[in-house]
Amino acid sequence: MSSQFPEVGSKRVDYMDKKLKSYSAKGSRQIIPSSNGNSFQLNSVINIDLQGNQPNTYLDFAASYLRFTVTNSDGAAFKIGSAYDFIDRLEVLVDGSTVSNINNYSALVAQLMDESVGGQFREHMGKCLMGTCDDDLANNAVSIAAGASKTFTLPLLCTPLFASSKYIPCFSRSTIRLRITLANAARAVASADAAAATTNDQVVLSPVDFIGQYIRVSADAQMQIDANCNGFYELVVSDFRSAEGTYNANDTNLNLNLGISVSSLDRLMFGFYPTRDTADAFSNQNRSNLLLQDYAISVNGLETPRRRIEASSTNVAEPVAELAVASTNSLGDFNHQSNLNPVSFALTGGTGKTKATTGSAIYMIDLESLKPHGGDGDAIYSGISTIGATTQLVGTFSAGTDTQHSVLVYGQYTMSLVLDMKGSQTFMVQT
């Protein structure tokens, strides 16, 4: 009896399966300086303008990066958790309208890097590029001496432009602005002495550039691309929205209004920060367990998951398992790299000044009903709709603690960035 499945040979003998030559295109590396000055103290705003009206041209945002040099004019050295710590808010605007607005951006990047980037990268290539280090920040963090300078390069992670699997069309009539709000000194750097802490005016970023990788295709190729999509260029991408609250001393319940209204909320992540603006601590990397006992997201009173995720100082396994499910489908990936460990994950109320007092707890909730696996992440999205709904992060603590914490929450959602070249010829957002 013959098999119902056709017999096939190995791909190693399929000589028709081969690389194909691309159509005519030319790549170029462009240096785009900040448009509102070339020297910026902490707690100021930097604008990078990516111009439109460039025929047949695309931007490979995932191969582009922000470059800046940091100079320390303080009389003492300071350390950084990473160069992302200098960025407090990152916005993407199109023709003055906000496309993306990620507040507490540096803390978001720190959460994601702790979950998915191991010490080998952080201590070597990451330290060269973006000033990261392993989990021993007190001893191994990048230090900038008094009067010294250091240059960093940052891919702008978590933005919808970086998340796009497609090139960004540059032939629209729109100007895309990257608006970067720098953090204050207490949040950006760890000073050697809190009594004589580094101030905003003692840390200067200059110059600040965006290094863009551009591709210009031939006129014939552009006509073919335009015909294939009928002049309608849609980028389906991920973005983040943030919410912030406060844990007051001795609270035993968590109930934080999120205000996130989107059609597909794919996951929620959050952390508790005991030293958010402490001058001599690593503010963005120090997260507390805070004796969290259980947690969920509530949408119009209906909780997801229906039975809350449980956690404790002796049960870090369940929140880490849910983190692996929600973040990178890494639950069964035994090669997955991370900066988490059970001791720091269980720490509550650490000072963030030494390895032993720096916590790493991160919590995530997966909200996709049909979660893609096996590298098929671009195929579908299936988060929950929160449009017009009251959304809250809810949970309980096994006991109250005597330290106030900042609560930082991030919702990752799917949106569309649409360019209709037969219509307005400008980018529009659909969430």
ZIURZI-V395078 format. One record per backbone hydrogen bond with DSSP energy under -0.5 kcal/mol. CO is the residue of the C=O (numbers start at 1). NH is the residue of the N-H. If there is no record, write none. Layout:
# ZIURZI-V395078
co->CO nh->NH
co->CO nh->NH
This chain:
# ZIURZI-V395078
co->10 nh->13
co->11 nh->14
co->13 nh->15
co->14 nh->17
co->16 nh->18
co->24 nh->218
co->26 nh->216
co->28 nh->30
co->28 nh->214
co->30 nh->32
co->30 nh->212
co->31 nh->33
co->32 nh->210
co->34 nh->37
co->40 nh->205
co->41 nh->44
co->44 nh->182
co->46 nh->180
co->47 nh->35
co->47 nh->36
co->48 nh->50
co->48 nh->178
co->49 nh->51
co->50 nh->176
co->53 nh->55
co->54 nh->57
co->56 nh->217
co->57 nh->170
co->58 nh->60
co->58 nh->215
co->59 nh->61
co->59 nh->168
co->60 nh->63
co->60 nh->213
co->61 nh->64
co->65 nh->211
co->66 nh->154
co->67 nh->209
co->68 nh->152
co->69 nh->206
co->70 nh->150
co->71 nh->73
co->71 nh->204
co->72 nh->147
co->77 nh->192
co->78 nh->144
co->79 nh->190
co->80 nh->142
co->82 nh->85
co->83 nh->86
co->84 nh->87
co->86 nh->88
co->86 nh->183
co->87 nh->106
co->88 nh->104
co->88 nh->105
co->89 nh->181
co->90 nh->102
co->91 nh->179
co->92 nh->99
co->92 nh->100
co->93 nh->95
co->93 nh->177
co->94 nh->97
co->97 nh->94
co->100 nh->92
co->101 nh->103
co->102 nh->90
co->102 nh->105
co->104 nh->108
co->105 nh->109
co->106 nh->110
co->107 nh->111
co->108 nh->112
co->109 nh->113
co->110 nh->114
co->111 nh->115
co->112 nh->116
co->113 nh->117
co->114 nh->339
co->114 nh->340
co->118 nh->122
co->119 nh->123
co->120 nh->124
co->121 nh->124
co->121 nh->126
co->121 nh->127
co->124 nh->128
co->125 nh->129
co->126 nh->130
co->126 nh->131
co->126 nh->132
co->127 nh->131
co->129 nh->153
co->130 nh->83
co->131 nh->142
co->135 nh->137
co->136 nh->139
co->136 nh->140
co->137 nh->141
co->142 nh->80
co->143 nh->145
co->144 nh->78
co->145 nh->148
co->148 nh->72
co->150 nh->70
co->152 nh->68
co->154 nh->66
co->155 nh->157
co->156 nh->159
co->159 nh->163
co->160 nh->164
co->161 nh->164
co->167 nh->169
co->168 nh->59
co->170 nh->54
co->172 nh->53
co->174 nh->176
co->175 nh->95
co->175 nh->177
co->176 nh->50
co->177 nh->93
co->177 nh->179
co->178 nh->48
co->178 nh->180
co->179 nh->91
co->179 nh->181
co->180 nh->46
co->180 nh->182
co->181 nh->88
co->181 nh->89
co->183 nh->43
co->184 nh->187
co->184 nh->188
co->185 nh->189
co->189 nh->191
co->190 nh->79
co->193 nh->196
co->194 nh->197
co->199 nh->202
co->200 nh->42
co->200 nh->203
co->202 nh->73
co->202 nh->74
co->203 nh->42
co->204 nh->71
co->204 nh->206
co->205 nh->40
co->207 nh->69
co->208 nh->34
co->209 nh->67
co->209 nh->211
co->210 nh->32
co->210 nh->212
co->211 nh->65
co->212 nh->30
co->212 nh->214
co->213 nh->60
co->214 nh->28
co->215 nh->58
co->215 nh->217
co->216 nh->26
co->218 nh->222
co->219 nh->223
co->220 nh->224
co->221 nh->225
co->222 nh->226
co->223 nh->227
co->224 nh->228
co->225 nh->229
co->226 nh->230
co->226 nh->231
co->229 nh->232
co->231 nh->233
co->231 nh->421
co->232 nh->234
co->233 nh->235
co->233 nh->419
co->234 nh->236
co->235 nh->237
co->235 nh->417
co->237 nh->415
co->239 nh->413
co->241 nh->411
co->243 nh->409
co->245 nh->407
co->246 nh->248
co->247 nh->405
co->248 nh->251
co->252 nh->397
co->253 nh->255
co->254 nh->395
co->255 nh->257
co->256 nh->393
co->259 nh->261
co->260 nh->262
co->262 nh->386
co->262 nh->387
co->264 nh->266
co->264 nh->414
co->265 nh->384
co->266 nh->367
co->267 nh->412
co->268 nh->365
co->269 nh->410
co->270 nh->363
co->271 nh->408
co->272 nh->274
co->272 nh->288
co->273 nh->276
co->273 nh->406
co->275 nh->278
co->277 nh->279
co->278 nh->281
co->279 nh->191
co->281 nh->283
co->282 nh->286
co->285 nh->287
co->287 nh->361
co->288 nh->272
co->289 nh->292
co->291 nh->398
co->293 nh->311
co->294 nh->396
co->295 nh->309
co->296 nh->394
co->297 nh->299
co->297 nh->304
co->298 nh->300
co->298 nh->392
co->299 nh->302
co->301 nh->303
co->302 nh->299
co->304 nh->297
co->306 nh->308
co->309 nh->295
co->312 nh->315
co->315 nh->312
co->316 nh->320
co->317 nh->321
co->318 nh->322
co->319 nh->323
co->320 nh->324
co->321 nh->325
co->322 nh->326
co->323 nh->327
co->324 nh->328
co->324 nh->329
co->324 nh->330
co->330 nh->333
co->332 nh->334
co->333 nh->336
co->338 nh->119
co->341 nh->345
co->342 nh->346
co->344 nh->347
co->344 nh->360
co->344 nh->361
co->347 nh->289
co->352 nh->282
co->354 nh->357
co->355 nh->358
co->357 nh->352
co->357 nh->359
co->359 nh->287
co->363 nh->270
co->365 nh->268
co->367 nh->369
co->369 nh->371
co->373 nh->376
co->376 nh->379
co->376 nh->380
co->382 nh->369
co->384 nh->265
co->386 nh->389
co->389 nh->391
co->390 nh->300
co->391 nh->258
co->391 nh->259
co->392 nh->298
co->392 nh->394
co->393 nh->256
co->394 nh->296
co->395 nh->254
co->396 nh->293
co->396 nh->294
co->401 nh->250
co->405 nh->247
co->406 nh->273
co->406 nh->408
co->407 nh->245
co->407 nh->409
co->408 nh->271
co->409 nh->243
co->410 nh->269
co->410 nh->412
co->411 nh->241
co->412 nh->266
co->412 nh->267
co->413 nh->239
co->415 nh->237
co->416 nh->418
co->416 nh->430
co->417 nh->235
co->418 nh->428
co->419 nh->233
co->419 nh->421
co->420 nh->423
co->420 nh->425
co->425 nh->173
co->426 nh->420
co->428 nh->418
co->430 nh->416
co->431 nh->263
